[in-house]
Amino acid sequence: MARYTDASCRLCRREGDKLFLKGDRCYTNKCAVSRRAYAPGQHGQARKKLSEYGIQLREKQKARRFYGVMESQFAKYFDMANNQKGVTGENLLAILETRIDNVIYRMGLSTSRAEARQLVRHGQFLVNGRRVDIPSFLVSVGDEITVCDRFKATDKIKSIVDSAGSRVVPKWLDYNADEMKCKVVQYPAREDVDIPIKEHLIVELYSK
């Protein structure tokens, strides 16, 4: 399975924005974007004027990197969104939001989406009582996500909750913090997605 293995902070610096890929570190003065607010590499500090295509490409790359999705999978999600009724850009964001790794992150049971993916791969979560170990699994309205009993009893989950417990859970998720259980009550609307993405630029890029 293909995955990005280089330094995560390079991605944030390349997009010129915090993608919150390293959890708590992103909120401290150690954040690479705060310390070096320019693109990585030899020519990172050079002034560049982006073309229309370049602006659209950067927006697509930013969205991919926020959610930790590879290129071919992102294109598949766009095709799914384009074939659904409604606004394609909003459909795309809704699909990305309903990935099980993102749902775990939104619940506050991981400090980053990368950590959520690792926990899902290790089989630490159940959907409707069945173990799910595929981070790209898409949840549906009515699905119930729970923490497996084995993981719930560990110090690891307790430290994660203490670290990320102040995160606001979006209204499309009904989360019970005491039982570490969550139910999907509706699909996410555009106002529920708080990441700085201009989805219309992504639609324009794929429509060329």
Order of alpha helices (4+ residues) and beta strands (2+ residues): alpha-alpha-alpha-alpha-alpha-alpha-alpha-beta-beta-beta-alpha-alpha-beta-beta-alpha
